Amino acid sequence: MKISSVNNRPVNLDLATIQLPVTAYVSITHRVTGVLLCAGLLFMLWMLALSLESAEGFAQAQGILHSGLGKLATFLTLAAFIYHLVAGVRHLFMDFGIGESLQGGRAGAKAVFVLSAALILVMGGWLWAV
Amino acid sequence: MGRVTAVTSFGRNGLYDWLFQRISAVVLAAYFLFILFYIVANPGLTYVQWAGLFGSLWMRIFSLIALVMTLAHVWIGLWGVLTDYVTLRLLGGFAPALRLALQLVIFLVMAVVILVGIDVLWR
């Protein structure tokens, strides 16, 4: 590893001074939602364990999921899941050569934001209806 | 890339990681969408019904596969995040040690998760 020579090269990755394209926002949001899902999945695994423990545990899990904080945690987990899934499907499309051009990449990125926002709205409506 | 970076990846090779991230993604999409649609389709879900679903052999196997795939997917994903942000350039000389320490914590959490998962599924 030539660490010193790497360190001496001028690097500007100061995100605050760089105007990022829409594709970059799709990418960083994919990462953020991925990290969020790690926490969300731990919560969901806990809920699964509790719900399968006994009938009392099932009722307890229902109580937690219906509480304000439980609903918020569920909403954030599902919102992260929906976004991460939609952005992941875009990756699969690009792996098959669809939407890889500059124009296609931008269109796909916008589609990811629009589609996931619509699905998150539907999910939120369902979540607070049940 | 350095040796420490390469050796802590999932498949020891970016191409395997790339492929496995996609295979696991498809399995995870199928699993979690199934659970989600099951819950949406059964508004008055009871404990007996829920325990029956997770008591069936196919659901235990599907869940265990999904759990293992989740951990691999998370490992590859977090490896990408850590090797991008916990770096010499951004954090200085202690970055590789910090990254290894974080990966050790992630590994330990995963070991607990897989044991708890098996216990929950085969109780």
Boltz contact constraints between the chains, C-beta under 6 A:
constraints:
  - contact:
      token1: [A, 1]
      token2: [B, 2]
      max_distance: 6.0
  - contact:
      token1: [A, 31]
      token2: [B, 81]
      max_distance: 6.0
  - contact:
      token1: [A, 34]
      token2: [B, 77]
      max_distance: 6.0
  - contact:
      token1: [A, 38]
      token2: [B, 74]
      max_distance: 6.0
  - contact:
      token1: [A, 49]
      token2: [B, 120]
      max_distance: 6.0
  - contact:
      token1: [A, 52]
      token2: [B, 51]
      max_distance: 6.0
  - contact:
      token1: [A, 52]
      token2: [B, 54]
      max_distance: 6.0
  - contact:
      token1: [A, 52]
      token2: [B, 120]
      max_distance: 6.0
  - contact:
      token1: [A, 55]
      token2: [B, 47]
      max_distance: 6.0
  - contact:
      token1: [A, 58]
      token2: [B, 47]
      max_distance: 6.0
  - contact:
      token1: [A, 85]
      token2: [B, 29]
      max_distance: 6.0
  - contact:
      token1: [A, 88]
      token2: [B, 25]
      max_distance: 6.0
